[in-house]
Amino acid sequence: MRRANRLTVVSNSIGVVQTLAGINGKRVHLLGGELQSDERGTFGHVTQRQLQRHAFDLAIPSTDATSDNTGFLYHSPAEADLATVVAGRADLLVMASAHFKFGDKAPYVGPDPRLVHTLVTDAAPKGATAKPFDRWGIDEQVAKAGEPHAA
């Protein structure tokens, strides 16, 4: 994403906006809201309202855990709500997750997994952890460190 030209990026993540601001003509918007320092991002009603004003060609939320029955889970209700709002505004939804989160537990439900087009991860799900992604029709792509990813 750093190499792409003339993108408009909307994020609640301080790290994302710091990384992409001023690179290759990108327009970068940091969403307002309550700053949660443990997440290094903004969350809450203000953040959600600002998200609802945008239409996204591509959205890339991350997840804290996955459940075979429920889908994508979060430790924070605010993060689950934010991921759900952005999922409803995106033409293409790509979920990011580290492989160790497959089959992990968290208490709050995020976006409907049937809305997710692609899962990007560091290692492909195997065995029983791969079955729900197949059932939901989610393509899996393994991203290698240092290699650009095209969603």
N, C-alpha and C positions, 0 to 999 in steps of 0.2 A: 504494500500500500504506500510505502514511502516513495517508491519510484513512479507511481502513477501521477499523471499531470491533471491539474484543474479539477480535482475532486472537491466536493463539499462534504465535510465530515462533521457529524453531530455526535457528541459523546458526553457522558457524565463522568468519564475517567480523566483525572488530572494527568496521569501518565500518557494517555493517548494524545490529548491535546498538546502537551509539551513536546512530544515526539514529532508530531505532524505539522505543527504551526510553522508557517513560513517556508515549507518545503515544496518545491515544484508548483507554485501557484495555488496551493490548496487553500480553500476557505474552511476554517475550523471554528466550530461553535461549541463552547462549553455550556452545558445545561446548568441552570441555576437549581437551587434547592438546598436542602440541608447537607452539609459536608459531613460524611462519615469517614473519619480519619483511618479507621481500621480497613476500610475498603478503598480509600483514596479516590472517592467519588461522591457525587451528589445524588440524593434520593429524596423521595417524598412527593407530596402533592404538586409542588411547583415544578419539579422535574418532569413528572408525568404530564402535566398540562402543556409544558413546552414541547415534549415529544409528540403530543397529539396534533401539533400544528405542522408537523413534517410528514412528507411521504418519502419513503426510502426505497431506492432501487435494490439495495442490499443492506441487511442488518446482520451483525455478528455478535450476539450476546454469548457470554460464557455461562457455565452451570457449575454448581457445587457438587451435584450427585445425580445419578440416574436410577430410576426404579423401573423394573420390568413392567409393572402395571400402570404406574402413574406418569412416568416420563421424566422430565427435567425438574430437579429439586434444588432448593436453596436453603441456606441457614438463616437468611434474613427475609422477613416478609416484604420489606421495601424493595429488595433486589428481585424477588419473585414477581412482584407487581410491575416493576419497571421492565423486566424481560417480557412479560405478557403484553404490556402496552406496545413495546417496540415490535413484537412479533405480529401484532395486528396491523401495523403500518407498513410492513415490508413486502415488496414484490418477491424477493428472494431471501430466505432466512437460513443462515448458516450458523450452526451451534458449535461453539468451541469447548472442548473438554479434554483434560488430561486423562489418560487411560485408567489411572487408579481410582477415578471417580465412578467408573462403571459399576453398578450394583451397590454403590455406597448409599448412605442414608442421610436425609435432611428433612426437616419438618414442613417446608413450604413448597407448594406446587407452582411451577412456572408455566411457560407456554405449552399449549397443546402440541404434543409431538408430531401430530399429523400436519402441522404447519411448517415443520422443519424440512428443508430440502436436502441439506448436506450436514454431516458431522465432520469437523476437522479435529484431529487428535494426534497425539504423539505415537500411538501404537494402536493398531486395529483391534476392535473388540473380537474376542474369540469365544467359541463355545456358547454357553448359555447367555453370556453378556451380549452377544451379537444378535440373538433372536428378536428382541424387541425392536431394534433398529430396522431389521428386515421387515418385520410386521408393519411398522409405521411407514415404510417406503423411503427411509432415509439412506442416502448414499454416504459412504464413509470415505474420507480421504486422510491419509497419513501425511502430516507435514514434517519434513526433515529440517533440523536446525540449519540455518544459513541458506536455505532454498526458498525462493519466492513461491507463494501459493496463489493460484488463480482459482477463485471460487466458481 
